[in-house]
Amino acid sequence: MKDFAKIGKVDKKVLFLTGTRADFGKLKSYMRAIEASPGFECHIFCTGMHTLSRYGSTYDEIRKSGFKNIFLYINQIDNQSSAMDLVLANTIQGLGHYIREFTSDIIVVHGDRVETLAGAIVGALNNIPVAHVEGGELSGAVDELIRHSVSKLAHVHFVANDESKLRLLQMGETDDSIFVVGSPDIDIMLSDKLPTLSEVKRRYGIRFDEYAIFSYHPVTTDVGRVTDNIKNVVDALEASQMNFVVIYPNNDSGSDIILNELSRLKGSRRYRMFPSIRFEYFLTLLKHAKVIVGNSSAGIHEAPVYGVPTINIGNRQQNRFDYPSILNVKETEVLWAMNNLPEHISPSLHFGNGDSAKLFMEILKEPDFWERKCQKQFCDLQPALSLSGNF
């Protein structure tokens, strides 16, 4: 059975799998930490939405960030939503070919996307250690199933807080495989290297002073209601008279319906619409926004760090982190929420203090980390019941 140890003095090759603008933004601080550490090599398997022109061909942003060892793999067809099972199958095939050609000492995956699940499956079936970032959280919709499935396939876990660690322990993961390091994107959020608001506005042609951010994704477990839901939400945006920076939805089933409804906003001076916004630039916009509206995890995970109000719509983020800055509403209640925003909310550090990459590298530099076995077993919270006794 292969273990984490690498024979000889060859550098540890750390392969990051990224399929979306969001997970790249979150993993970027880890990638930079790997690149800056002697004895480690950063490699990136770039796929998913990064490869699609309708979403801004964001693989180019990875290149512009200065990373060198990038492998681009197209796992779906542009200009249409791809079935998630086919995207999963294509990614497994592509990544499987990659790891047979280019060896990796560990695969790092993030969150709850189908590409994440593909990375965990390929690693587990090929005895390559899998590190899951931000497992143990609640997601809602089918993302909930994917996130926990990845956790069961992964060998080590880099989680945001003790709450996430406890969930993984309940799932049978061992205590010594779980590291509480905070979320890597908090490192970027709290850094002093974000662009200024004037720089962001100039780059993206945003001319209004006060604005809200809108980001709304399809709920894959409730696709039949997407048409009515997005119509109600867009009606509320129009009635609010606010200015909006609008970011396209992800490419899950139902995204075409959302994009079609958003098309009626084009041409209005109150809206600036983008397939994607570079992560650091998005953070600056978020920091200065009046509110973020939609069902993106950014409203749950990132907005509270800045104390920015969130109007969280529907059940896509059901049962996730709650905070006084977050208003959880139905699609028919959005206009009311925009007229009743919470004020003077203190920032939240529930997901980390900004030192996640430092902690991540300290762990990877420990020799014991690489001595772990890839074979896993379920760890009971209490002694197993005796099958010979009475239940």
PyMOL commands that set and color helices and strands:
alter all, ss='L'
color gray80, all
select helices_A, chain A and resi 21-35+48-51+53-55+59-64+84-101+114-125+141-153+162-170+175-177+184-189+197-204+220-240+255-265+279-287+298-301+303-306+331-338+356-364+367-371
alter helices_A, ss='H'
color red, helices_A
select strands_A, chain A and resi 12-18+40-46+70-72+106-110+130-133+156-159+178-180+212-215+244-247+271-274+292-294+310-313+326-329
alter strands_A, ss='S'
color yellow, strands_A
deselect
rebuild
show_as cartoon
